[in-house]
Amino acid sequence: MRIVWVKVGGLWPLDTGGRLRSFHILRELARRHAVTVLTTHGPGDDPVGLAAQLPEARVVSVPHASAKQGSARFALALARSWLSPRPVELLKWRVPELRRKAQGLLAEGAADVCVADFLASVPNVPFGGAIPVVLFEHNVEHQIWKRLHDTERRSWRRLLLALEWRKVRHCESRACAEASLTLSVSEVDRRCLGAAAGARIEAIPTGVDTQFFHPRPAAERPGHLAFSGSMDWYPNEDGILDFLERAWPRIRDRAPHATLTVVGRNPRKHLRRAAAAAGGVTVTGTVDDIRPLVARAALYVAPLRVGGGTRLKLFEALAMGKAVVATRVAAEGLPMVPGLHYIAADSPADFAAGVVGLLADPRRREALGAAGRRLVEERHSWASVTDVVERHLARVVREPAHHQTRRVVRVA
């Protein structure tokens, strides 16, 4: 197949869960098919490095830095969104040059199928033509925004978030309905997205590189916890801040020796201040390799209150043989059984009890870690995940043209 893959927000380095998932699937697809990657790069991204890592694909990257929260550009994008039915998350990722390149390739007949990777890429993908478009939904985006609204305490922000999540839901439902096919990353997401009228949605499994992420028992430090994730993604920041405020004091009261390392790019100043005030907490910022830091942990924590899709960080921890304490939101969509693969805890008191109990029980930690490692080894390699993606793309390509031509989506 000739596949055009459109992904805004860059792909290299692999410092977010979305990039990891997309990159590993793209690498497998490029070994089997003719793949053109259309993407963007901003400060800190490395399009040359991406091309070197995907030698069998054609990589085209255009410069684009999205507006950061708190910046003047973000304020302008937000103001524009108030006067528009389009959410700010789509407006800030409109990249005219990227859309022109995608339109050119599809108009030339240089593709059999086009993939819009994340809802944010949709404004740059020409729907409604002869070439089928597949929407790859790593998250149920409107669900993330609604959960942000539901956990927000400030009334003025709740009002803004109420408006935003409804806009995202409208655009997301419409994009799913107009795509030839939508791929979700879990059955939970498939059912949620399936509410869109006329949408065709299939779920694919989540993968992990089980050779790259593997157990290192000798590195473990007693009483040490770890969390990893992009700290400039609000659900990660929100989860850790809430954990430090409400669960961490309970843990330290019962296990004064406990320590925590928060690993992830671009932590903001208020998170560093909260970590310093909490005691026993280290915030690393960007690191070249998270594995040594996760390997030191006696257990891995994922106290997320907000989220969508599936969290690759949990599969990475399982692949390293780590016992995990996580909220059900964090584990949502993954085939992890509470009590077998992880300890489920949704309140600060339960989370603290789960952590303290496991710190005192090395045999239980070992059993959980071993079960998690078996789970990802047996069912979740990236090659097997890509097999599923490949079958879905091939089926769309084989369909008659009249099934592929749909109305033009105007989401941004």
C-alpha positions as CSV (number, residue, x, y, z in Angstrom):
1,M,0.0,0.0,0.0
2,R,0.9,3.6,-0.5
3,I,0.2,5.3,2.9
4,V,0.3,9.0,3.6
5,W,0.5,9.6,7.4
6,V,-0.3,13.1,8.7
7,K,0.8,13.8,12.3
8,V,1.1,17.3,13.8
9,G,3.3,18.0,16.8
10,G,6.3,16.1,15.7
11,L,7.5,12.5,16.2
12,W,11.1,12.6,17.4
13,P,12.4,12.4,20.1
14,L,10.2,9.8,21.6
15,D,9.2,11.7,24.7
16,T,5.4,11.3,24.7
17,G,3.1,8.3,24.6
18,G,1.5,9.4,21.4
19,R,4.8,9.7,19.6
20,L,5.9,6.2,20.9
21,R,2.8,4.6,19.6
22,S,2.8,6.3,16.2
23,F,6.5,5.9,15.7
24,H,6.6,2.1,16.4
25,I,3.6,1.5,14.1
26,L,5.1,3.7,11.4
27,R,8.4,1.9,11.6
28,E,6.7,-1.5,11.1
29,L,4.5,-0.2,8.3
30,A,7.4,1.3,6.5
31,R,9.1,-2.1,6.3
32,R,6.1,-3.5,4.5
33,H,4.7,-0.6,2.5
34,A,5.5,2.8,0.8
35,V,4.9,5.3,3.6
36,T,5.1,9.1,3.4
37,V,5.1,10.9,6.8
38,L,3.9,14.5,6.8
39,T,4.6,16.1,10.1
40,T,5.6,19.3,11.9
41,H,8.5,20.2,14.1
42,G,8.9,22.9,16.8
43,P,11.6,23.8,19.2
44,G,13.2,20.7,20.6
45,D,12.0,18.4,17.8
46,D,14.5,16.7,15.5
47,P,13.1,16.0,12.0
48,V,16.5,15.0,10.7
49,G,16.7,12.4,13.5
50,L,13.2,11.2,12.7
51,A,14.2,10.6,9.0
52,A,17.2,8.7,10.2
53,Q,15.1,6.5,12.4
54,L,12.6,5.8,9.6
55,P,15.0,5.2,6.7
56,E,12.4,3.2,4.7
57,A,9.8,6.0,4.8
58,R,9.7,9.4,3.2
59,V,9.6,12.0,5.9
60,V,8.5,15.6,5.2
61,S,8.4,18.0,8.2
62,V,7.4,21.6,8.2
63,P,8.2,24.1,11.1
64,H,5.3,24.9,13.3
65,A,5.3,25.8,17.0
66,S,1.8,25.5,18.6
67,A,0.7,28.2,21.0
68,K,1.7,27.2,24.6
69,Q,-0.7,27.7,27.4
70,G,-0.2,31.1,29.0
71,S,1.4,32.7,26.0
72,A,0.1,35.6,24.0
73,R,-0.4,33.3,21.0
74,F,-2.5,30.9,23.1
75,A,-4.6,33.8,24.4
76,L,-5.2,34.8,20.8
77,A,-6.1,31.3,19.8
78,L,-8.4,31.0,22.8
79,A,-10.1,34.3,21.9
80,R,-10.6,33.1,18.3
81,S,-12.1,29.9,19.6
82,W,-14.7,31.8,21.7
83,L,-16.0,33.4,18.5
84,S,-15.9,30.1,16.6
85,P,-17.6,26.7,16.9
86,R,-14.1,25.2,16.7
87,P,-12.1,24.3,19.8
88,V,-8.8,25.9,20.5
89,E,-7.0,22.5,20.3
90,L,-7.9,22.3,16.6
91,L,-7.4,26.0,15.8
92,K,-3.8,26.0,17.1
93,W,-2.9,23.0,14.9
94,R,-4.0,24.4,11.6
95,V,-0.9,24.3,9.4
96,P,-1.7,25.6,5.9
97,E,1.6,24.3,4.4
98,L,1.1,20.8,5.8
99,R,-2.5,20.7,4.4
100,R,-1.2,21.8,0.9
101,K,1.3,19.0,0.9
102,A,-1.3,16.5,1.9
103,Q,-3.8,17.8,-0.7
104,G,-1.1,17.6,-3.4
105,L,-0.2,14.0,-2.6
106,L,-3.8,12.9,-2.6
107,A,-4.7,14.9,-5.7
108,E,-1.8,13.3,-7.6
109,G,-3.0,9.8,-6.8
110,A,0.2,9.2,-4.9
111,A,-1.6,7.4,-2.0
112,D,-4.0,4.5,-1.5
113,V,-5.0,5.7,2.0
114,C,-4.3,8.7,4.3
115,V,-4.1,8.5,8.1
116,A,-5.0,11.5,10.2
117,D,-3.0,10.8,13.4
118,F,-4.8,12.3,16.3
119,L,-7.9,14.6,16.1
120,A,-5.5,17.6,16.0
121,S,-4.3,16.5,12.6
122,V,-7.7,16.6,11.0
123,P,-7.7,20.3,9.9
124,N,-4.7,19.4,7.7
125,V,-6.2,16.3,6.0
126,P,-8.4,16.6,2.9
127,F,-11.5,14.5,3.6
128,G,-14.2,13.7,1.1
129,G,-12.1,12.8,-1.9
130,A,-11.4,9.5,-3.7
131,I,-8.6,8.5,-1.3
132,P,-10.0,7.0,2.0
133,V,-9.0,8.8,5.2
134,V,-8.5,6.8,8.4
135,L,-8.7,8.7,11.7
136,F,-6.3,7.4,14.4
137,E,-7.7,8.3,17.8
138,H,-5.1,7.8,20.5
139,N,-7.6,9.3,23.0
140,V,-11.3,10.2,23.2
141,E,-10.4,13.8,23.2
142,H,-13.7,15.3,24.4
143,Q,-13.6,12.9,27.3
144,I,-10.2,14.4,28.4
145,W,-11.7,17.9,28.3
146,K,-14.8,16.8,30.1
147,R,-12.8,15.2,32.9
148,L,-10.7,18.4,33.1
149,H,-14.0,20.2,33.6
150,D,-15.3,17.7,36.2
151,T,-12.1,18.0,38.3
152,E,-11.7,21.8,38.1
153,R,-12.5,23.7,41.3
154,R,-12.5,27.2,40.0
155,S,-15.9,28.3,38.6
156,W,-14.6,30.5,35.8
157,R,-12.4,27.8,34.5
158,R,-15.2,25.3,34.8
159,L,-17.3,27.6,32.6
160,L,-14.6,27.8,29.9
161,L,-13.9,24.0,30.0
162,A,-17.7,23.3,29.7
163,L,-17.7,25.2,26.5
164,E,-14.5,23.7,25.2
165,W,-15.3,20.0,25.8
166,R,-18.7,20.3,24.0
167,K,-16.9,21.9,21.0
168,V,-14.4,19.1,21.0
169,R,-17.1,16.5,21.2
170,H,-19.0,18.0,18.2
171,C,-15.8,18.1,16.1
172,E,-14.7,14.7,17.2
173,S,-18.0,13.0,16.4
174,R,-18.2,14.7,13.0
175,A,-14.6,13.6,12.1
176,C,-15.3,10.0,13.2
177,A,-18.5,10.0,11.1
178,E,-16.8,11.4,8.0
179,A,-13.7,9.2,8.1
180,S,-13.7,6.0,6.1
181,L,-12.6,4.3,9.4
182,T,-11.6,5.4,12.9
183,L,-9.1,3.4,14.9
184,S,-9.3,3.6,18.7
185,V,-6.7,2.2,21.1
186,S,-9.1,0.3,23.3
187,E,-12.6,-1.2,23.4
188,V,-13.5,1.4,26.0
189,D,-12.7,4.1,23.6
190,R,-14.4,2.3,20.7
191,R,-17.6,2.2,22.6
192,C,-17.4,5.9,23.6
193,L,-16.6,7.1,20.1
194,G,-19.2,4.8,18.6
195,A,-21.9,7.3,19.7
196,A,-21.1,9.3,16.5
197,A,-23.8,8.7,13.9
198,G,-22.6,6.6,11.1
199,A,-19.0,6.2,12.4
200,R,-17.1,3.0,11.7
201,I,-14.7,2.4,14.6
202,E,-12.3,-0.5,15.2
203,A,-10.1,-1.0,18.3
204,I,-6.4,-1.9,18.1
205,P,-4.3,-3.1,21.0
206,T,-1.6,-1.1,22.8
207,G,2.0,-2.2,22.3
208,V,5.4,-2.0,24.1
209,D,9.0,-2.7,23.1
210,T,9.6,-5.7,25.4
211,Q,13.3,-5.9,24.4
212,F,13.9,-2.3,25.2
213,F,11.9,-2.3,28.4
214,H,13.0,-5.3,30.5
215,P,13.4,-6.1,34.2
216,R,16.5,-4.9,36.1
217,P,15.9,-6.3,39.7
218,A,19.4,-5.4,40.9
219,A,18.8,-1.7,40.4
220,E,15.8,-1.5,42.8
221,R,16.0,0.8,45.8
222,P,13.9,0.1,48.9
223,G,11.0,2.5,49.5
224,H,11.4,4.2,46.2
225,L,8.5,5.1,43.8
226,A,8.5,6.4,40.2
227,F,6.1,8.1,37.9
228,S,6.9,8.9,34.2
229,G,5.2,11.0,31.7
230,S,5.3,14.3,29.8
231,M,4.8,16.9,32.5
232,D,3.6,19.5,30.0
233,W,0.5,17.3,29.4
234,Y,-2.1,18.5,31.8
235,P,-3.5,15.1,32.9
236,N,0.0,14.1,34.1
237,E,0.6,17.3,35.9
238,D,-2.8,17.3,37.5
239,G,-2.4,13.7,38.7
240,I,1.0,14.3,40.3
241,L,0.0,17.6,41.9
242,D,-3.1,16.0,43.4
243,F,-1.0,13.0,44.6
244,L,1.5,15.2,46.3
245,E,-1.2,17.2,48.0
246,R,-3.5,14.4,49.2
247,A,-1.8,11.0,49.0
248,W,1.9,11.6,49.6
249,P,1.6,13.0,53.1
250,R,-0.3,9.8,54.1
251,I,2.4,7.7,52.6
252,R,5.2,9.5,54.4
253,D,3.3,9.3,57.7
254,R,3.3,5.5,57.5
255,A,6.6,5.1,55.5
256,P,8.9,8.0,56.3
257,H,11.7,6.5,54.2
258,A,9.6,6.6,51.0
259,T,10.9,8.6,48.1
260,L,9.5,9.5,44.7
261,T,11.0,10.4,41.3
262,V,8.8,12.2,38.8
263,V,10.3,11.7,35.3
264,G,9.2,13.7,32.3
265,R,9.8,16.7,30.1
266,N,9.0,20.3,30.8
267,P,7.8,20.4,34.4
268,R,6.4,23.8,35.3
269,K,7.7,25.9,38.2
270,H,4.6,25.2,40.4
271,L,5.2,21.5,40.1
272,R,8.8,21.8,41.2
273,R,7.7,24.0,44.1
274,A,5.1,21.4,45.2
275,A,7.7,18.6,45.0
276,A,10.2,20.6,47.1
277,A,7.6,21.3,49.7
278,A,6.4,17.7,49.8
279,G,9.8,16.2,50.9
280,G,11.5,13.2,49.4
281,V,10.4,14.0,45.9
282,T,12.7,14.6,42.9
283,V,11.5,16.1,39.6
284,T,14.0,15.3,36.8
285,G,12.7,17.1,33.8
286,T,13.7,15.8,30.4
287,V,15.9,12.7,30.4
288,D,17.5,10.7,27.6
289,D,16.4,7.4,28.9
290,I,13.7,6.8,31.6
291,R,14.7,3.1,32.1
292,P,17.4,3.6,34.8
293,L,15.1,5.8,36.8
294,V,12.1,3.5,36.6
295,A,14.4,0.5,37.4
296,R,15.3,2.0,40.7
297,A,11.7,2.1,41.8
298,A,10.3,-0.6,44.2
299,L,7.0,0.2,42.6
300,Y,5.5,2.5,39.9
301,V,2.6,4.9,40.6
302,A,0.0,6.3,38.1
303,P,-2.3,8.6,40.1
304,L,-4.1,10.1,37.1
305,R,-7.6,11.6,37.5
306,V,-8.0,12.8,33.9
307,G,-7.2,11.0,30.7
308,G,-8.3,9.1,27.6
309,G,-6.9,6.4,25.3
310,T,-4.4,4.1,27.0
311,R,-1.3,5.0,28.9
312,L,1.8,3.5,27.4
313,K,3.7,4.4,30.6
314,L,1.9,1.6,32.4
315,F,2.9,-1.0,29.8
316,E,6.5,0.2,30.0
317,A,6.4,-0.3,33.8
318,L,4.9,-3.8,33.4
319,A,7.5,-4.7,30.8
320,M,10.2,-3.8,33.4
321,G,8.6,-6.1,35.9
322,K,7.4,-3.3,38.2
323,A,4.5,-3.6,40.6
324,V,2.0,-0.8,39.8
325,V,-0.5,1.2,41.9
326,A,-2.8,3.1,39.6
327,T,-6.2,4.7,39.4
328,R,-8.8,3.1,37.2
329,V,-8.6,6.1,34.9
330,A,-4.9,5.5,34.4
331,A,-5.5,1.8,33.7
332,E,-8.6,2.4,31.5
333,G,-8.6,0.6,28.2
334,L,-5.7,-1.7,29.1
335,P,-6.2,-5.4,29.6
336,M,-4.9,-5.2,33.2
337,V,-6.8,-7.0,35.9
338,P,-6.9,-5.3,39.3
339,G,-5.2,-7.5,41.9
340,L,-3.4,-9.6,39.2
341,H,-1.5,-7.0,37.2
342,Y,-1.8,-3.9,39.4
343,I,-3.4,-2.5,42.5
344,A,-6.4,-0.2,41.7
345,A,-6.8,2.8,44.0
346,D,-9.0,5.8,43.3
347,S,-9.1,7.8,46.5
348,P,-6.0,9.3,48.2
349,A,-6.5,7.1,51.2
350,D,-6.7,3.9,49.1
351,F,-3.8,5.0,47.0
352,A,-1.6,5.5,50.1
353,A,-2.7,2.2,51.6
354,G,-1.9,0.4,48.3
355,V,1.6,2.0,48.2
356,V,2.4,1.4,51.8
357,G,1.2,-2.2,51.7
358,L,3.3,-3.1,48.7
359,L,6.4,-1.4,50.1
360,A,6.1,-3.7,53.1
361,D,5.4,-6.8,51.0
362,P,8.3,-7.7,48.5
363,R,6.7,-11.0,47.5
364,R,3.5,-9.3,46.5
365,R,5.4,-6.8,44.5
366,E,7.4,-9.5,42.7
367,A,4.2,-11.5,41.9
368,L,2.5,-8.4,40.4
369,G,5.6,-7.5,38.4
370,A,6.0,-11.0,37.0
371,A,2.3,-11.1,36.0
372,G,2.6,-7.8,34.3
373,R,5.7,-8.8,32.4
374,R,4.0,-12.0,31.1
375,L,1.0,-10.0,29.9
376,V,3.0,-7.6,27.7
377,E,5.3,-10.4,26.4
378,E,2.6,-12.6,25.3
379,R,0.2,-10.2,23.6
380,H,1.5,-6.7,23.0
381,S,4.6,-6.5,20.8
382,W,4.6,-3.6,18.3
383,A,4.8,-6.1,15.4
384,S,1.6,-7.8,16.4
385,V,-0.1,-4.4,17.0
386,T,0.9,-3.3,13.5
387,D,-0.5,-6.5,12.0
388,V,-3.9,-5.4,13.2
389,V,-3.5,-1.8,11.9
390,E,-2.3,-3.2,8.5
391,R,-5.4,-5.4,8.1
392,H,-7.7,-2.4,8.8
393,L,-5.9,-0.2,6.3
394,A,-5.9,-2.9,3.7
395,R,-9.6,-3.5,4.1
396,V,-10.4,0.2,3.6
397,V,-8.2,0.3,0.5
398,R,-10.0,-2.6,-1.0
399,E,-13.5,-1.1,-0.6
400,P,-15.3,0.3,-3.6
401,A,-14.7,4.0,-4.2
402,H,-18.3,4.9,-3.5
403,H,-17.9,3.7,0.0
404,Q,-14.9,5.9,0.5
405,T,-16.1,9.2,-0.7
406,R,-17.8,11.1,2.1
407,R,-18.7,14.7,2.9
408,V,-15.9,17.2,3.4
409,V,-15.2,17.7,7.1
410,R,-14.9,21.3,8.2
411,V,-13.7,21.0,11.8
412,A,-11.2,24.0,11.7
